[in-house]
């Protein structure tokens, strides 16, 4: 029992450290962009109101949770991508279902989800065409971190960087027990998508 508590405490410490590090990265990203503006003008971008969405399915029915409080940063100079969301901001349109969702995700203990990774294929910021890029990194949810690879679509529109991505996850991979709506169990596989309009941190 003592070993279990120690491991759980360590998990909490790791998560707290990770999100503290994210806050530091956001601050440092702005500082670094100012220092490198002469060689990489407009290559660091941020948003605080990106869109996040998940879709759950049960037999003959599906529902969607959405939030416009996705926070993210992309640095084209080193290809890093970092997005996180406060899971309590997700809304499905029904208060009771939102409450059940927070209980399922144990948001009192694990309030955030985060993806941190890098683009592993090239993106040309000089092009005005949308470009699909491969992104590899770590997605953390419910205190569990998993390596994932996804395809993201990036597009420069003036001095803004637009991004969108879609992927699927299995709740059990993150130690989440699929909830039930009455006697019907929600599908273990969830569809996730994010989108955002990121502005240059040097503006």
C-alpha positions in Angstrom: 0.0 0.0 0.0 2.9 2.3 0.9 4.5 1.6 -2.5 1.2 2.4 -4.3 0.9 5.8 -2.5 4.5 6.7 -3.2 4.0 5.9 -6.9 0.8 8.0 -7.0 2.5 10.9 -5.3 5.3 10.6 -7.9 2.8 10.7 -10.7 1.2 13.9 -9.2 4.7 15.4 -8.9 5.5 14.6 -12.5 2.3 16.1 -13.8 2.7 19.2 -11.7 6.3 19.6 -12.9 5.2 19.1 -16.6 2.6 21.8 -16.5 4.9 24.1 -14.6 7.4 23.5 -17.3 4.8 24.3 -20.0 4.1 27.7 -18.3 7.9 28.3 -18.3 8.1 27.3 -22.0 5.4 29.8 -22.9 7.2 32.6 -21.1 10.5 31.6 -22.5 9.1 31.2 -26.0 8.2 34.9 -26.1 11.6 35.9 -24.7 13.5 33.6 -27.1 11.5 34.9 -30.1 12.6 38.5 -29.2 16.2 37.4 -29.0 16.0 35.6 -32.4 13.8 38.0 -34.2 16.6 39.0 -36.6 17.1 35.4 -37.8 13.6 33.9 -37.4 11.1 36.7 -37.5 7.5 35.5 -37.2 8.5 31.8 -36.5 7.0 31.5 -33.0 3.2 31.5 -32.6 0.7 31.2 -29.8 -3.1 30.9 -29.1 -5.1 31.0 -25.9 -8.4 30.3 -27.4 -8.0 27.4 -29.7 -10.8 24.9 -30.3 -10.8 21.4 -28.9 -13.4 18.7 -29.5 -14.1 15.1 -28.7 -16.7 12.7 -30.0 -18.1 9.8 -28.0 -20.3 7.1 -29.4 -22.9 4.7 -27.9 -25.1 2.4 -30.0 -27.4 4.6 -32.1 -26.2 7.8 -30.5 -23.1 10.0 -30.3 -22.3 13.2 -28.5 -19.6 15.9 -28.7 -17.7 17.9 -26.1 -16.2 21.2 -27.1 -14.0 23.9 -25.6 -12.6 27.1 -26.9 -9.9 27.4 -24.2 -7.2 25.4 -25.9 -3.8 26.9 -25.2 -1.0 26.2 -27.7 2.4 27.3 -29.0 4.3 26.4 -32.2 7.9 27.4 -32.8 8.8 26.9 -36.4 12.5 27.6 -35.6 12.9 24.3 -33.8 9.6 22.6 -35.0 8.2 22.2 -31.4 4.5 22.0 -30.8 2.9 22.3 -27.4 -0.9 22.3 -26.7 -2.8 21.9 -23.4 -6.4 22.2 -22.2 -8.2 22.4 -18.9 -10.6 19.5 -19.2 -13.2 21.2 -17.0 -13.8 23.7 -19.8 -15.2 20.9 -22.1 -19.0 21.1 -22.5 -21.4 18.6 -24.1 -24.6 20.6 -23.8 -26.0 18.7 -20.9 -25.0 19.6 -17.4 -25.5 16.2 -15.9 -23.4 14.6 -18.7 -20.6 17.2 -18.1 -20.6 16.3 -14.4 -20.4 12.6 -15.2 -17.6 13.3 -17.7 -15.5 15.1 -15.1 -16.0 12.3 -12.7 -14.9 9.8 -15.3 -11.8 11.8 -16.1 -11.2 12.5 -12.4 -10.5 16.2 -13.3 -10.1 17.1 -9.6 -7.0 15.0 -9.7 -6.0 15.3 -13.4 -7.4 18.6 -14.6 -5.3 18.9 -17.8 -4.5 17.1 -21.0 -1.4 18.1 -23.0 0.4 17.2 -26.2 4.1 18.1 -26.6 6.1 17.1 -29.6 7.9 18.1 -32.8 7.1 18.2 -36.5 9.1 15.4 -38.2 8.3 16.5 -41.7 9.0 19.8 -43.3 6.7 22.8 -43.2 7.3 25.7 -45.6 6.2 29.0 -43.9 6.7 30.9 -47.2 4.0 28.9 -48.9 0.3 30.0 -48.8 -0.9 26.5 -49.3 -2.2 24.3 -46.5 0.4 21.6 -45.7 0.0 18.2 -44.0 2.9 17.5 -41.6 3.7 14.5 -39.5 4.0 15.3 -35.8 5.4 13.0 -33.1 5.3 13.5 -29.4 3.7 12.7 -26.1 0.0 13.0 -25.2 -0.7 13.1 -21.4 -4.2 12.4 -20.1 -5.5 11.2 -16.7 -1.9 11.0 -15.5 -0.7 8.7 -18.3 1.7 9.8 -21.0 1.8 8.0 -24.3 3.9 8.4 -27.4 1.7 9.2 -30.4 2.1 10.2 -34.1 -0.5 12.3 -35.8 -1.0 14.3 -39.0 -1.5 18.0 -38.6 -2.5 20.6 -41.2 -0.8 23.9 -41.1 -1.4 27.0 -43.2 0.1 30.5 -43.1 -2.5 33.2 -43.6 -0.8 36.5 -43.5 1.0 36.7 -40.2 -1.2 34.0 -38.6 -0.6 30.3 -38.5 -3.7 28.1 -38.7 -3.5 24.5 -37.4 -5.8 21.6 -37.2 -5.4 17.9 -36.3 -7.5 14.8 -35.8 -6.7 11.5 -34.0 -8.3 8.7 -32.1 -7.5 7.3 -28.7 -8.6 4.4 -26.5 -9.7 5.4 -23.1 -8.3 2.2 -21.5 -4.8 3.2 -22.7 -5.0 6.1 -20.3 -6.5 4.1 -17.4 -10.0 5.6 -18.0 -12.9 3.3 -17.5 -15.5 4.0 -20.2 -18.6 5.5 -18.6 -22.2 4.2 -19.1 -25.2 6.1 -20.2 -27.9 4.3 -18.3 -27.1 0.7 -19.1 -25.2 1.4 -22.4 -21.4 1.7 -22.3 -19.7 4.5 -24.1 -17.3 3.3 -26.8 -13.7 3.0 -25.6 -12.4 4.8 -28.7 -12.8 8.6 -28.8 -12.3 10.9 -31.7 -10.3 14.0 -30.9 -9.7 17.2 -32.9 -8.1 20.5 -32.4 -7.9 23.7 -34.4 -6.5 27.1 -33.8 -5.5 30.5 -35.2 -2.0 31.2 -33.8 -0.5 34.7 -33.9 3.1 35.6 -33.8 4.5 36.2 -30.3 6.7 38.9 -31.7 3.6 41.0 -32.6 
